[in-house]
Amino acid sequence: MAYTSGQMSQSKRTLRAAVIGYGLGGRVFHCPFLQAVPGLELAAIVQRHGDTAAAAWPEATIFRSVEEMLADPTIDLVAVTTPNESHFPLAKAALEAGKHVVVDKPMATTSAQIRELIELANARGLVLAPFQNRRFDGDFLTVQKLVRESTLGRIVQITSRFDRFRPEQRPGTWKETGGLTNGLLFDLGPHVVDQAVALFGTPQRLTASVREDRDQTNIDDAFTLTLEYDLPSGHTLRYLCEATLLSAQAQPRFVVQGTRGSYTKFGVDPQEPALIGGATVPSQDSSTQWLPDIESAWGLLSVATQTAEPVQLDTRKLPTETGDYRRFYASVRDAILGTAPLAIPAEDAFRSTRLLELAVESSRERRTLDVSL
């Protein structure tokens, strides 16, 4: 049975959620947070083989097929966390079964597929949400606050990086099997491009280099995207999105440069490493604090107190805003109940994926493209 927002709002009952897939995504990013958000219940997991899900979540029903889970009328919400190529057909099947849907990034392998999912969800009155958890990283929340409060003056350039060091291909993972949507651009690109869209919307121009830098590789393993925003002042803001699998030394996660100063942040949000290490996510309504950034990892903020020569700077460590992936699923819950709009609408996933498609075209043709979505 599918519930409309009005019905759910009136019933106030707990939403029962099912997770499709129990790889890294399901195990680390979805199951723990579904269970930690009041008003949501991790009711089921689809794991075709093995018993690891049952051992970790003994109170959840384990289904061996998607079809069996979708036939369960008590499931309200489905989270799709499977290899990229399967996102579209699984999300479509769940929507057709009357379920609200969360889809891991990328929501689908083409923007046309995302548009089809959006239209289907709208026609059925269902919530469709892209799992852009990096909107709730502490470093990004800090950058967002600096931009919102104009701490650095007019922003001139932002560089956002996700770097790793994997000089050799990893065996036994679909992420190294080849195909455009299994490469780094569609793996990390959705995160960095989504953050740009969240801050500044759709750019006017895009220039990209999508590369295969390793000696042996079946996928694109590096990219540089430059998004250009024309400002009302007549200036241009440049947002650089970069990632590589050949960074043996740490580079800044964010560098933000403005007319009054700069902000530089190293390191990644502590949530993912902690979760992979087995940390337990506390309930959102508990008094337990969830993973604030340690002081040694805070970014460096330099703001000019005097801009004329000689320039005078106030330089200090800036406490990182505390990230919290629970906020994503709390927003999905509220959108289903009709109490608040979805924090990250599926339209944002459409825009980000269209920008990735244009990045492929720009890189192939070695030219800057005007953006029209």
Solvent accessible surface area in square Angstrom, and as a share of the most:
residue,aa,sasa,rsa
1,M,129,0.58
2,A,49,0.38
3,Y,44,0.17
4,T,77,0.45
5,S,38,0.25
6,G,40,0.38
7,Q,83,0.37
8,M,1,0.00
9,S,33,0.21
10,Q,154,0.68
11,S,54,0.35
12,K,146,0.62
13,R,76,0.28
14,T,60,0.35
15,L,1,0.00
16,R,61,0.22
17,A,0,0.00
18,A,0,0.00
19,V,0,0.00
20,I,4,0.02
21,G,15,0.14
22,Y,28,0.11
23,G,44,0.43
24,L,80,0.40
25,G,17,0.16
26,G,0,0.00
27,R,105,0.38
28,V,3,0.02
29,F,24,0.10
30,H,0,0.00
31,C,0,0.00
32,P,21,0.13
33,F,0,0.00
34,L,0,0.00
35,Q,87,0.38
36,A,5,0.04
37,V,1,0.01
38,P,47,0.30
39,G,33,0.32
40,L,11,0.05
41,E,62,0.28
42,L,9,0.04
43,A,4,0.03
44,A,0,0.00
45,I,0,0.00
46,V,3,0.02
47,Q,23,0.10
48,R,133,0.49
49,H,154,0.69
50,G,42,0.40
51,D,95,0.49
52,T,86,0.50
53,A,0,0.00
54,A,39,0.30
55,A,85,0.66
56,A,55,0.43
57,W,58,0.21
58,P,108,0.68
59,E,168,0.75
60,A,12,0.10
61,T,66,0.38
62,I,42,0.21
63,F,19,0.08
64,R,104,0.38
65,S,32,0.20
66,V,5,0.03
67,E,123,0.55
68,E,94,0.42
69,M,0,0.00
70,L,24,0.12
71,A,80,0.62
72,D,30,0.15
73,P,78,0.49
74,T,60,0.35
75,I,1,0.00
76,D,5,0.03
77,L,0,0.00
78,V,0,0.00
79,A,0,0.00
80,V,0,0.00
81,T,11,0.07
82,T,27,0.16
83,P,59,0.37
84,N,8,0.04
85,E,108,0.49
86,S,32,0.21
87,H,2,0.01
88,F,32,0.13
89,P,69,0.43
90,L,27,0.13
91,A,0,0.00
92,K,63,0.27
93,A,36,0.28
94,A,0,0.00
95,L,0,0.00
96,E,87,0.39
97,A,44,0.34
98,G,12,0.12
99,K,3,0.01
100,H,4,0.02
101,V,0,0.00
102,V,0,0.00
103,V,0,0.00
104,D,21,0.11
105,K,31,0.13
106,P,3,0.02
107,M,4,0.02
108,A,0,0.00
109,T,20,0.12
110,T,52,0.30
111,S,10,0.06
112,A,74,0.57
113,Q,49,0.22
114,I,0,0.00
115,R,73,0.27
116,E,71,0.32
117,L,0,0.00
118,I,11,0.06
119,E,102,0.46
120,L,31,0.16
121,A,3,0.02
122,N,110,0.56
123,A,87,0.67
124,R,120,0.44
125,G,47,0.45
126,L,16,0.08
127,V,21,0.12
128,L,10,0.05
129,A,0,0.00
130,P,2,0.01
131,F,4,0.02
132,Q,5,0.02
133,N,6,0.03
134,R,16,0.06
135,R,27,0.10
136,F,15,0.06
137,D,1,0.00
138,G,3,0.02
139,D,3,0.01
140,F,0,0.00
141,L,20,0.10
142,T,3,0.02
143,V,0,0.00
144,Q,54,0.24
145,K,75,0.32
146,L,9,0.04
147,V,32,0.18
148,R,159,0.58
149,E,99,0.44
150,S,71,0.46
151,T,40,0.23
152,L,0,0.00
153,G,20,0.19
154,R,75,0.27
155,I,11,0.06
156,V,59,0.34
157,Q,50,0.22
158,I,0,0.00
159,T,22,0.13
160,S,0,0.00
161,R,47,0.17
162,F,12,0.05
163,D,41,0.21
164,R,70,0.26
165,F,110,0.46
166,R,71,0.26
167,P,62,0.39
168,E,138,0.62
169,Q,60,0.27
170,R,86,0.31
171,P,126,0.79
172,G,91,0.88
173,T,34,0.20
174,W,84,0.29
175,K,59,0.25
176,E,11,0.05
177,T,88,0.51
178,G,17,0.17
179,G,52,0.50
180,L,82,0.41
181,T,12,0.07
182,N,18,0.09
183,G,1,0.01
184,L,5,0.02
185,L,0,0.00
186,F,1,0.00
187,D,16,0.08
188,L,5,0.03
189,G,0,0.00
190,P,4,0.03
191,H,11,0.05
192,V,0,0.00
193,V,0,0.00
194,D,1,0.01
195,Q,0,0.00
196,A,0,0.00
197,V,3,0.02
198,A,32,0.25
199,L,28,0.14
200,F,54,0.22
201,G,18,0.18
202,T,41,0.24
203,P,2,0.01
204,Q,75,0.33
205,R,61,0.22
206,L,0,0.00
207,T,52,0.30
208,A,11,0.08
209,S,42,0.27
210,V,33,0.19
211,R,80,0.29
212,E,116,0.52
213,D,66,0.34
214,R,12,0.04
215,D,151,0.78
216,Q,138,0.61
217,T,28,0.16
218,N,86,0.44
219,I,10,0.05
220,D,15,0.08
221,D,1,0.01
222,A,0,0.00
223,F,1,0.00
224,T,32,0.18
225,L,0,0.00
226,T,30,0.17
227,L,0,0.00
228,E,27,0.12
229,Y,10,0.04
230,D,71,0.37
231,L,41,0.21
232,P,146,0.92
233,S,70,0.45
234,G,70,0.68
235,H,85,0.38
236,T,33,0.19
237,L,4,0.02
238,R,98,0.36
239,Y,0,0.00
240,L,36,0.18
241,C,0,0.00
242,E,31,0.14
243,A,2,0.01
244,T,18,0.10
245,L,6,0.03
246,L,69,0.34
247,S,20,0.13
248,A,75,0.58
249,Q,142,0.63
250,A,87,0.67
251,Q,83,0.37
252,P,26,0.17
253,R,8,0.03
254,F,0,0.00
255,V,37,0.21
256,V,0,0.00
257,Q,77,0.34
258,G,17,0.17
259,T,68,0.40
260,R,104,0.38
261,G,12,0.11
262,S,42,0.27
263,Y,0,0.00
264,T,38,0.22
265,K,3,0.01
266,F,102,0.42
267,G,41,0.39
268,V,77,0.44
269,D,5,0.02
270,P,36,0.23
271,Q,0,0.00
272,E,31,0.14
273,P,70,0.44
274,A,24,0.19
275,L,10,0.05
276,I,89,0.45
277,G,70,0.67
278,G,61,0.58
279,A,43,0.33
280,T,118,0.69
281,V,15,0.09
282,P,22,0.14
283,S,44,0.29
284,Q,55,0.25
285,D,111,0.58
286,S,52,0.34
287,S,121,0.78
288,T,82,0.48
289,Q,132,0.58
290,W,13,0.05
291,L,49,0.24
292,P,60,0.37
293,D,19,0.10
294,I,122,0.62
295,E,114,0.51
296,S,94,0.60
297,A,30,0.23
298,W,61,0.21
299,G,1,0.01
300,L,84,0.42
301,L,3,0.02
302,S,20,0.13
303,V,31,0.18
304,A,7,0.05
305,T,93,0.54
306,Q,67,0.30
307,T,75,0.44
308,A,61,0.48
309,E,150,0.67
310,P,101,0.63
311,V,72,0.41
312,Q,101,0.45
313,L,104,0.52
314,D,69,0.36
315,T,69,0.40
316,R,116,0.42
317,K,91,0.39
318,L,25,0.12
319,P,65,0.41
320,T,16,0.09
321,E,64,0.29
322,T,55,0.32
323,G,3,0.03
324,D,17,0.09
325,Y,1,0.00
326,R,18,0.06
327,R,107,0.39
328,F,4,0.02
329,Y,0,0.00
330,A,11,0.09
331,S,17,0.11
332,V,0,0.00
333,R,45,0.17
334,D,33,0.17
335,A,13,0.10
336,I,0,0.00
337,L,26,0.13
338,G,51,0.49
339,T,80,0.47
340,A,42,0.33
341,P,123,0.77
342,L,36,0.18
343,A,54,0.42
344,I,4,0.02
345,P,53,0.33
346,A,9,0.07
347,E,73,0.33
348,D,13,0.07
349,A,4,0.03
350,F,31,0.13
351,R,66,0.24
352,S,4,0.02
353,T,5,0.03
354,R,73,0.27
355,L,0,0.00
356,L,1,0.00
357,E,40,0.18
358,L,12,0.06
359,A,0,0.00
360,V,30,0.17
361,E,48,0.21
362,S,0,0.00
363,S,23,0.15
364,R,163,0.60
365,E,76,0.34
366,R,219,0.80
367,R,124,0.45
368,T,62,0.36
369,L,11,0.05
370,D,116,0.60
371,V,20,0.11
372,S,97,0.63
373,L,83,0.41
